Amino acid sequence: MEAKSLAAQLREAIGKTDPRHVAILGVGNVARGDDGFGPSVAQALVGRTGALVADGGAVPENELPRLARLGTEVVIFVDAVRSGRPPGTLRLMGPERLRQDDMSTHSASLAVGAEFLRAACGARPLLLAAEPADCSLGSEMSDEVSRAVEKAVETLVEALKIPESG
């Protein structure tokens, strides 16, 4: 049996939520190589999907009040996450993973952010993560994570198409 594509997993996780009620929040620091995964995905998605796209950078909590005011139903955090997998590996994870200590430098902010959005507007959090190779200050994004940015963008565009009205 073939594994579900990442886009199929994402569609399943979002359920029947209209893409216009989904927010994609890029998280990371572009000055730290692969940690720029989230902002790079967010910048590449602008105007390409029905979802609201925001670049939260290294301080994603600044975007949370706006997402809550807009009544976001699903928020997809996009971030570089260390999990011991090969660099560039993409994974879609549920809210339980946002609380684990061994994730990214942003894990505390993501857990707090997810809880804030859940309380403020009932948003369901998801995490689209790429395994980083190098997040040191001043490093360039690795080839593996650059390819993961392209794949993540393709996946999100495919999964979050606005349904055509019949």
C-alpha contacts under 8 A as a table, 3 or more apart, distances in Angstrom:
res1	aa1	res2	aa2	distance
4	K	8	A	5.98
4	K	9	Q	6.31
5	S	8	A	5.12
5	S	9	Q	6.27
6	L	9	Q	5.00
6	L	10	L	6.11
6	L	91	R	7.61
6	L	92	L	7.25
6	L	155	T	6.64
7	A	10	L	5.01
7	A	11	R	6.13
7	A	155	T	5.00
7	A	156	L	6.82
7	A	158	E	6.52
7	A	159	A	5.22
8	A	11	R	5.08
8	A	12	E	6.11
8	A	159	A	7.12
9	Q	12	E	5.11
9	Q	13	A	6.14
9	Q	92	L	7.50
10	L	13	A	5.03
10	L	14	I	6.11
10	L	92	L	7.19
10	L	156	L	8.00
10	L	159	A	6.45
11	R	14	I	5.16
11	R	15	G	6.01
11	R	159	A	5.54
11	R	160	L	7.64
12	E	15	G	5.09
14	I	17	T	5.88
14	I	74	V	6.92
17	T	21	H	6.68
17	T	22	V	7.39
17	T	73	E	7.25
17	T	74	V	7.66
18	D	21	H	5.52
18	D	22	V	7.09
18	D	162	I	7.36
19	P	22	V	5.11
19	P	49	T	7.93
19	P	50	G	5.35
19	P	51	A	5.04
19	P	160	L	5.33
19	P	161	K	6.79
19	P	162	I	6.01
20	R	23	A	7.94
20	R	50	G	5.19
20	R	51	A	4.78
20	R	52	L	6.73
20	R	162	I	7.43
21	H	51	A	6.58
21	H	52	L	7.57
21	H	71	G	7.22
21	H	72	T	5.15
21	H	73	E	5.47
21	H	74	V	6.76
22	V	51	A	5.07
22	V	52	L	6.32
22	V	72	T	5.82
22	V	73	E	5.94
22	V	74	V	4.79
22	V	75	V	5.77
22	V	76	I	7.53
23	A	51	A	5.53
23	A	52	L	4.63
23	A	53	V	5.82
23	A	54	A	7.49
23	A	67	L	7.26
23	A	72	T	6.36
23	A	73	E	7.97
23	A	74	V	6.29
23	A	75	V	4.67
23	A	76	I	6.12
24	I	42	A	7.17
24	I	51	A	6.85
24	I	52	L	6.18
24	I	53	V	4.82
24	I	54	A	6.18
24	I	75	V	5.81
24	I	76	I	4.73
24	I	77	F	6.05
24	I	78	V	7.06
25	L	38	G	7.50
25	L	42	A	6.92
25	L	53	V	6.19
25	L	54	A	4.97
25	L	55	D	5.83
25	L	56	G	6.05
25	L	60	P	7.44
25	L	75	V	7.04
25	L	76	I	6.05
25	L	77	F	4.86
25	L	78	V	5.98
26	G	37	F	7.75
26	G	38	G	3.94
26	G	39	P	4.60
26	G	40	S	7.54
26	G	41	V	6.66
26	G	42	A	5.23
26	G	53	V	7.90
26	G	54	A	6.27
26	G	55	D	4.72
26	G	56	G	5.44
26	G	57	G	6.52
26	G	60	P	7.68
26	G	77	F	6.07
26	G	78	V	4.78
26	G	79	D	6.38
27	V	36	G	7.58
27	V	37	F	7.63
27	V	38	G	4.62
27	V	39	P	5.78
27	V	55	D	6.69
27	V	56	G	5.24
27	V	57	G	4.91
27	V	58	A	6.03
27	V	59	V	7.54
27	V	60	P	6.02
27	V	77	F	6.84
27	V	78	V	5.85
27	V	79	D	5.10
27	V	80	A	7.95
27	V	106	H	7.79
28	G	35	D	5.11
28	G	36	G	5.04
28	G	37	F	6.70
28	G	38	G	5.61
28	G	39	P	6.12
28	G	56	G	7.43
28	G	57	G	4.84
28	G	58	A	4.72
28	G	59	V	7.93
28	G	79	D	6.24
28	G	80	A	7.23
28	G	106	H	7.67
29	N	32	R	5.58
29	N	33	G	7.79
29	N	35	D	5.42
29	N	36	G	4.94
29	N	39	P	7.52
29	N	57	G	5.67
29	N	58	A	5.05
30	V	33	G	6.05
30	V	34	D	7.54
30	V	35	D	6.20
30	V	36	G	3.88
30	V	37	F	7.61
30	V	39	P	7.09
30	V	40	S	7.86
30	V	57	G	7.69
31	A	35	D	7.86
31	A	36	G	7.07
31	A	137	L	5.89
31	A	138	G	5.50
31	A	139	S	7.10
32	R	35	D	5.39
32	R	36	G	6.47
32	R	134	D	7.72
32	R	135	C	4.71
32	R	136	S	5.11
32	R	137	L	4.41
32	R	138	G	5.64
32	R	139	S	5.73
32	R	140	E	7.35
32	R	141	M	7.92
33	G	36	G	5.86
33	G	134	D	6.14
33	G	135	C	4.99
33	G	136	S	6.49
33	G	137	L	7.05
33	G	138	G	6.70
33	G	139	S	4.59
33	G	140	E	4.41
33	G	141	M	4.15
33	G	142	S	7.04
34	D	37	F	5.64
34	D	80	A	6.86
34	D	132	P	5.31
34	D	133	A	6.53
34	D	134	D	5.72
34	D	135	C	5.20
34	D	139	S	7.97
34	D	140	E	7.18
34	D	141	M	4.65
34	D	142	S	6.28
34	D	145	V	6.25
35	D	38	G	7.31
35	D	79	D	7.26
35	D	80	A	5.45
35	D	132	P	6.91
35	D	134	D	7.81
35	D	135	C	5.32
35	D	141	M	7.90
36	G	39	P	5.56
36	G	40	S	6.00
36	G	79	D	7.97
36	G	80	A	7.58
36	G	141	M	7.27
37	F	40	S	5.22
37	F	41	V	6.23
37	F	78	V	7.53
37	F	79	D	6.07
37	F	80	A	5.90
37	F	130	A	7.28
37	F	145	V	6.91
37	F	146	S	7.73
37	F	149	V	6.33
38	G	41	V	5.25
38	G	42	A	6.24
38	G	55	D	7.54
38	G	57	G	7.62
38	G	77	F	7.89
38	G	78	V	4.72
38	G	79	D	4.58
38	G	80	A	6.78
39	P	42	A	5.00
39	P	43	Q	6.07
39	P	55	D	5.26
39	P	56	G	7.07
39	P	57	G	5.89
39	P	78	V	7.96
40	S	43	Q	5.23
40	S	44	A	6.22
40	S	149	V	6.78
41	V	44	A	5.20
41	V	45	L	6.21
41	V	78	V	7.56
41	V	149	V	5.57
41	V	150	E	7.67
41	V	152	A	6.91
41	V	153	V	5.99
42	A	45	L	5.20
42	A	46	V	6.62
42	A	53	V	6.06
42	A	54	A	6.22
42	A	55	D	5.56
43	Q	46	V	5.75
43	Q	55	D	6.95
44	A	153	V	6.91
45	L	48	R	5.26
45	L	49	T	6.72
45	L	53	V	7.00
45	L	153	V	6.32
45	L	157	V	7.57
46	V	49	T	7.32
46	V	53	V	6.31
47	G	50	G	7.81
48	R	157	V	6.43
49	T	52	L	7.95
49	T	156	L	7.61
49	T	157	V	5.40
49	T	160	L	6.01
49	T	161	K	5.98
49	T	162	I	7.38
50	G	160	L	6.27
50	G	161	K	6.08
50	G	162	I	5.47
51	A	160	L	6.71
54	A	63	E	7.37
55	D	60	P	7.60
56	G	59	V	5.78
56	G	60	P	3.89
56	G	61	E	7.25
56	G	62	N	7.01
56	G	63	E	6.18
57	G	60	P	5.88
58	A	106	H	7.79
59	V	62	N	6.10
60	P	63	E	5.70
60	P	64	L	7.15
60	P	109	S	7.52
60	P	110	L	7.96
60	P	113	G	7.99
61	E	64	L	5.23
61	E	65	P	7.98
61	E	109	S	6.90
61	E	113	G	6.13
62	N	65	P	7.12
63	E	66	R	5.64
63	E	67	L	6.45
64	L	67	L	5.08
64	L	68	A	6.15
64	L	113	G	6.78
64	L	116	F	7.71
64	L	117	L	6.92
65	P	68	A	5.06
65	P	69	R	6.16
66	R	69	R	5.09
66	R	70	L	6.28
67	L	70	L	5.22
67	L	71	G	6.60
67	L	72	T	5.78
67	L	117	L	7.70
68	A	71	G	5.26
68	A	72	T	6.05
68	A	117	L	5.99
68	A	120	A	5.89
68	A	121	C	5.47
69	R	72	T	7.80
69	R	121	C	7.74
71	G	121	C	5.64
71	G	123	A	7.79
72	T	75	V	6.80
72	T	121	C	6.70
72	T	122	G	7.83
72	T	123	A	5.74
73	E	121	C	7.23
73	E	122	G	6.42
73	E	123	A	4.25
73	E	124	R	6.17
74	V	123	A	4.90
74	V	124	R	4.63
74	V	125	P	5.84
74	V	126	L	7.47
75	V	123	A	6.38
75	V	124	R	6.19
75	V	125	P	4.91
75	V	126	L	6.21
76	I	125	P	5.95
76	I	126	L	4.72
76	I	127	L	5.51
76	I	128	L	6.65
77	F	110	L	7.67
77	F	125	P	7.28
77	F	126	L	6.12
77	F	127	L	4.77
77	F	128	L	6.15
78	V	127	L	5.92
78	V	128	L	4.84
78	V	129	A	5.84
79	D	104	S	7.82
79	D	127	L	7.40
79	D	128	L	6.58
79	D	129	A	5.11
79	D	130	A	6.58
80	A	104	S	6.48
80	A	129	A	5.41
80	A	130	A	4.84
80	A	131	E	5.78
80	A	132	P	5.75
81	V	103	M	5.26
81	V	104	S	4.75
81	V	129	A	5.64
81	V	130	A	5.84
81	V	131	E	5.30
81	V	132	P	6.56
82	R	85	R	7.63
82	R	102	D	7.13
82	R	103	M	5.29
82	R	104	S	5.97
82	R	131	E	5.47
82	R	132	P	6.39
83	S	102	D	7.43
83	S	103	M	6.64
83	S	131	E	6.72
84	G	131	E	7.64
85	R	89	T	6.56
85	R	131	E	6.40
86	P	89	T	5.84
86	P	131	E	6.62
87	P	130	A	7.46
87	P	131	E	4.82
87	P	132	P	5.17
87	P	133	A	5.10
87	P	144	E	5.90
87	P	145	V	6.65
88	G	130	A	5.45
88	G	131	E	5.05
88	G	132	P	6.24
88	G	133	A	7.62
88	G	144	E	4.61
88	G	145	V	4.43
88	G	146	S	7.74
88	G	147	R	7.07
88	G	148	A	5.25
89	T	129	A	8.00
89	T	130	A	5.39
89	T	131	E	5.24
89	T	148	A	7.05
90	L	128	L	7.04
90	L	129	A	5.55
90	L	130	A	4.53
90	L	131	E	6.69
90	L	148	A	6.70
90	L	152	A	7.61
91	R	127	L	7.97
91	R	128	L	5.79
91	R	129	A	5.27
91	R	130	A	6.55
92	L	126	L	7.14
92	L	127	L	5.67
92	L	128	L	4.58
92	L	129	A	6.36
93	M	96	E	7.86
93	M	97	R	6.33
93	M	126	L	5.91
93	M	127	L	5.03
93	M	128	L	6.43
93	M	129	A	7.68
94	G	97	R	6.02
94	G	98	L	7.59
94	G	125	P	6.84
94	G	126	L	4.92
94	G	127	L	6.24
95	P	98	L	5.35
95	P	99	R	7.55
95	P	111	A	7.97
95	P	114	A	7.64
95	P	124	R	7.79
95	P	125	P	5.58
95	P	126	L	5.76
95	P	127	L	7.25
96	E	99	R	5.96
96	E	100	Q	7.61
97	R	100	Q	5.59
97	R	127	L	7.96
98	L	103	M	7.92
98	L	107	S	5.99
98	L	108	A	7.73
98	L	110	L	6.11
98	L	111	A	5.05
98	L	114	A	7.98
98	L	127	L	7.52
99	R	107	S	6.70
99	R	108	A	7.07
99	R	110	L	8.00
99	R	111	A	5.45
100	Q	103	M	6.21
100	Q	107	S	7.16
101	D	107	S	6.84
101	D	108	A	7.84
103	M	106	H	7.85
103	M	107	S	5.96
104	S	107	S	5.29
105	T	108	A	7.74
106	H	109	S	5.29
106	H	110	L	6.10
107	S	110	L	5.04
107	S	111	A	6.13
108	A	111	A	5.23
108	A	112	V	6.17
109	S	112	V	5.14
109	S	113	G	5.77
110	L	113	G	4.88
110	L	114	A	5.86
111	A	114	A	5.16
111	A	115	E	6.21
112	V	115	E	5.13
112	V	116	F	6.10
113	G	116	F	5.01
113	G	117	L	6.21
114	A	117	L	5.25
114	A	118	R	6.09
114	A	123	A	7.85
114	A	124	R	7.71
114	A	125	P	5.82
115	E	118	R	5.01
115	E	119	A	6.17
116	F	119	A	5.25
116	F	120	A	5.93
117	L	120	A	4.99
117	L	121	C	5.71
117	L	122	G	6.32
117	L	123	A	5.49
117	L	124	R	7.89
118	R	121	C	5.78
118	R	122	G	4.19
118	R	123	A	4.76
118	R	124	R	6.39
118	R	125	P	7.84
119	A	122	G	5.77
119	A	123	A	7.92
120	A	123	A	7.92
130	A	145	V	6.99
130	A	148	A	6.74
131	E	145	V	7.49
132	P	135	C	6.89
132	P	145	V	6.55
133	A	142	S	6.68
133	A	144	E	7.94
133	A	145	V	7.65
134	D	139	S	7.06
134	D	141	M	7.53
134	D	142	S	7.18
135	C	139	S	6.82
136	S	139	S	5.66
141	M	145	V	6.51
141	M	146	S	6.41
142	S	145	V	5.36
142	S	146	S	6.13
143	D	146	S	4.98
143	D	147	R	6.21
144	E	147	R	5.26
144	E	148	A	6.28
145	V	148	A	4.66
145	V	149	V	6.16
146	S	149	V	5.13
146	S	150	E	6.68
147	R	150	E	5.18
147	R	151	K	6.29
148	A	151	K	4.95
148	A	152	A	5.89
149	V	152	A	5.12
149	V	153	V	6.13
150	E	153	V	5.21
150	E	154	E	6.25
151	K	154	E	5.12
151	K	155	T	6.05
152	A	155	T	5.01
152	A	156	L	6.08
153	V	156	L	5.23
153	V	157	V	6.08
154	E	157	V	5.25
154	E	158	E	6.11
155	T	158	E	5.20
155	T	159	A	6.04
156	L	159	A	5.10
156	L	160	L	5.81
157	V	160	L	5.37
157	V	161	K	6.19
158	E	161	K	5.95
